[in-house]
Structures are given as C-alpha cells and as structure tokens.
Amino acid sequence: MRAPIAIGALLLLSGCSTLPDADPSKAWVDLEPSDDTALHAVQVDERDWQDNRYFEVEPGKHELTVRYQFPVAPSNIGPVAEPLWRDCQLNVDFKDFNAGQRYSLQAGSIGFRPWLKLYDERQKLVGQGEPAGCQRS
C-alpha cells in the first residue's frame, strides 16, 4: 500500500518545474504577490515573456508588464457578501537593470487600486508601476 502512495507522490512532484539558474550576465526579477493574490510576468518591452514566474533581462532600460489578480473586500464595494476579483495589468519602467543583480516586484492593492513596486537587492525602492487597465474577473 505504501509503495503506490510513494510512487504517486513522486509523480506529482516531478510535474512541478523549478526556476532556472540565473544568468550572471542578466538581471533577474522575482515576483512577490501579496497573500491571496496572483502576480504573473507578461511582457518585456512589449514582447511576450515565456515564463510567468520571473523576468530575466539584459542590463539597461526595460519596461516590464505584469498581470495582477486580487480581491476587493466587500467593505470596499457595498452591500455584497463576496469579494470582487480584479484582473489588472501594470507596467514598470526602469532604466538601470544591472547584470548579476536580483530585483523584486511586489504588488498589492488599496481597495480597487493596484500598486506595483520594484526593489533592488538591498530592498531600496527603485521603481513604481503604473496601471495599464483592469477588469473584473
């Protein structure tokens, strides 16, 4: 009985993909959503990005586009019992991505308004995102 359970668990874990190793000649950007939300990498410089879990870019200036999904609490909406889910795109421009550096994009919301902040390795705020459109999800 234990063998089939162990084999099943291993098969499930083999389906999980790990992040690739960071290329030291590029800048790496981790995505850090708030609790109960989703944050996905969408585009770099208006070109689709292949992996929604992170960004990896050449040094220099880039525009990153993310998709951020978050709930709006009923207390911010009115007489409803369930939260309203928002699906937004946000863009952040940064001119000084450096090779070998790790950055983090943190997202959150205040009521209906999403926010996006870019931090460097020392947790210094280096950029802020701008909403590029939201819809109900």
N, C-alpha and C positions, 0 to 999 in steps of 0.2 A: 504494500500500500504506500509506503514512504517513497519508493523509487518513482512511481508515476507522478507523485506530487513534486518531487525534486526535479524531475525532467521537465515538467510543465513550467515550474518556476524559472528554470534556466532558459527555456524557450521564450518566455515572456521578457526576460531581461535582455536576451540577445536582440530583441526588436528595438530596444532603446539605443539611440545613437548618441555618442559622446561628441562634445565640441572638438573641432580640430585643434592642433597645436597652433599657437600664434606665430605668425611670420615676423621675425625681428626687423625686417625691412619695412614693415607697415604698422599702422596704428590700429589697435583693437578697441572696440567699443562694446562693453557689456550692457545689457538691457535689464533694468531693475524696476519692475512694476510695483505698485502698492498692493497691499493684501486684497484678495478677491477681485483682481483686475487682470487684464491681459495686455501685453506690450509686445509688438512684433515689428521686426525690421522689414521695410517695404522697398525703399529705393535709395540709391546713392546717385546724386547728381542727375535726378530724373530718369535713371535707368533701373529696371527691376533688379533687386538683390536676391540671390539664390537661396539664402538660408535666413529664416525669420527669427533666429535666436541671438544673433550678434551682427555687428558690422566689422569689416576689416578693410581699411582704406590706405591708399598711398599717402605719404606725407603731403601736407599742403592744405588748400582750401576745398571744402566739400559741403554739400547740402545733404543731410540725412532726413529721410521721411519714415515715420513710424505710424503704425496703426495702434490706437489705444482704445480699449473697450473697458467701460467702467459703469457701475450702478449709481444712479442718483437716488438718494434716500427719499422715502415717501414724505418726510418732513419738509423737503425742499420742493415738493410738487403740489401738494394739496391733499384733498380727502381721498387718498388711494391707499391700499394696503400693501401693494407690491412695489419694489423699486423699479425705476425706468432705466433700461440699459441704453447707454450711448456708445456709438461707434465713431471714433474721430481719427482723422489724420492730422499729424503735426509735423512741421519742418523745423530743423535747426541748422543754421549756417555757422560754420567755424572755419577760420582761416589758417589756423596753426596746428593741424594734426602733425604729431612728430613720430618718426619711426621708433618702434620698440616701446612706445608708451601705451598704457592702458587707460581708457576713459570709461565713464559710466553714464548712461542716460537713465535718469529717474523720472518717473511720471506719477501724476496724481491728479486730483480734481478738488475743486471747491464748488459744491452744488453742481450746476450744469457745465461749468467751465473747466476744461482740462488744462494741465500745465506740464511742461517738459523742461528738464534742466540737465545740462551737460557738465560733468565734473571731471577734473584730471586725476592723476594718481594720488595727489596729495589732498583730494576732496575739496579742491578750490573750484568754485563755480566759474566756468569759462564760457558758457553759452546758455541761452534760453530759447525754447521753441515757440513757434507761432502756430496757432490753429489754422488748418487748411481745409476745414469742413467737417461737419458732424452730421450724423443721422441717428435715428432711433434704431436699435437692433432688436 
